């Protein structure tokens, strides 16, 4: 009986406590696409990516031509010349792969340029979101576009420090 009363108290207590909180969501894709500076930045990134991909494709075309030429004359080449041409082709392939990583890798030029151009715009959106959420007393704001669970939580609803204290850990 005590367990049943405890369970009912927790369930009803939780449901009553949650009635005071306000929720909202945003569609960050819609917001960003409505901003001219985002469209400009995106176009700039697309142009860079297209140009860089063209440069890389050209390198691979040159490699293919070299390989085709090598395969045509391979049988009549002396062993020394065969090795030299194979090494040249391997070097060209390695350089093309390096260029691809330099431009499109995780820490590549496109990533850095994206961070330079897009991050300030996203920061503006987040600042505006924070102000709106704070002014309207939203406890949580979800982002429909990214399918993430939580994009904003008002710090007054953060109970992390209370939980840490409960565990005997001093929060800073």
VOPAMAR-117183 format. One record per residue (C-alpha): x, y, z. Coordinates in pm, whole numbers, padded with zeros to 5 digits, always signed. Layout:
<pts>
XYZ...
</pts>
This chain:
<pts>
+00000+00000+00000+00283+00239+00087+00450+00159-00247+00128+00233-00434+00091+00568-00257+00457+00650-00329+00416+00565-00698+00097+00774-00723+00268+01066-00549+00562+01052-00791+00338+01023-01100+00099+01300-00998+00377+01517-00859+00567+01493-01186+00262+01571-01397+00170+01873-01183+00529+02002-01189+00547+01980-01569+00237+02194-01626+00429+02514-01551+00687+02455-01824+00641+02586-02178+00773+02407-02487+00837+02516-02843+01023+02405-03152+01197+02568-03446+01278+02464-03799+01635+02587-03833+01646+02497-04204+01351+02726-04269+01506+03005-04061+01846+02977-04230+01702+02955-04579+01504+03272-04507+01826+03463-04436+01995+03621-04741+02341+03603-04585+02298+03227-04541+02205+03185-04908+02509+03391-05009+02741+03189-04784+02594+02863-04911+02642+02974-05272+03003+03068-05196+03065+02725-05043+02898+02549-05336+03113+02743-05584+03431+02659-05395+03336+02292-05372+03256+02279-05744+03585+02449-05837+03790+02227-05608+03613+01913-05727+03687+02019-06086+04057+02053-06002+04059+01708-05844+03869+01555-06136+04124+01708-06375+04406+01545-06178+04234+01207-06196+04182+01254-06571+04555+01320-06611+04629+01007-06407+04395+00801-06623+04566+00928-06939+04906+00844-06795+04788+00494-06698+04635+00433-07040+04951+00549-07213+05163+00336-06981+04952+00025-07047+04987+00081-07423+05368+00094-07415+05441-00112-07105+05551-00422-07298+05816-00239-07498+05962-00035-07211+06282-00135-07036+06232-00244-06671+06388+00078-06540+06155+00299-06740+05853+00083-06644+05930+00128-06272+05991+00500-06317+05652+00552-06488+05469+00338-06231+05622+00546-05952+05519+00867-06130+05161+00740-06157+05158+00634-05791+05295+00975-05691+05027+01150-05895+04758+00932-05733+04896+01007-05389+04902+01381-05461+04545+01372-05591+04430+01191-05277+04615+01444-05060+04448+01727-05248+04111+01563-05193+04180+01539-04820+04311+01896-04810+03998+02031-04973+03723+01799-04848+03865+01616-04544+03737+01653-04189+03977+01939-04122+03997+02046-04485+03952+02379-04658+03578+02334-04718+03517+02254-04351+03721+02559-04242+03544+02786-04493+03207+02652-04383+03294+02728-04023+03408+03079-04121+03096+03159-04323+02813+02963-04161+02899+02957-03792+02847+03334-03736+02506+03304-03898+02413+03009-03680+02533+03207-03377+02295+03490-03469+02008+03243-03491+02098+03088-03158+02123+03430-02988+01782+03528-03122+01642+03194-03017+01783+03237-02667+01630+03582-02634+01290+03472-02758+01293+03164-02538+01396+03368-02236+01143+03646-02298+00862+03396-02352+00969+03172-02062+01016+02861-02274+01182+02589-02073+01279+02382-02380+01311+02448-02751+01342+02162-02998+01470+02179-03354+01243+02013-03608+01499+02033-03889+01790+01854-03726+01580+01591-03551+01787+01650-03240+01617+01618-02907+01702+01948-02748+01847+02269-02882+01782+02508-02592+01711+02466-02223+01662+02755-01985+01933+02730-01719+01680+02786-01439+01543+02440-01522+01886+02278-01512+01893+02058-01205+02240+01914-01270+02401+02085-00971+02128+01962-00739+02181+01607-00859+02559+01637-00811+02512+01772-00457+02274+01488-00384+02552+01246-00484+02796+01428-00257+02986+01599-00539+03047+01974-00517+02956+02149-00839+03155+02452-00951
</pts>
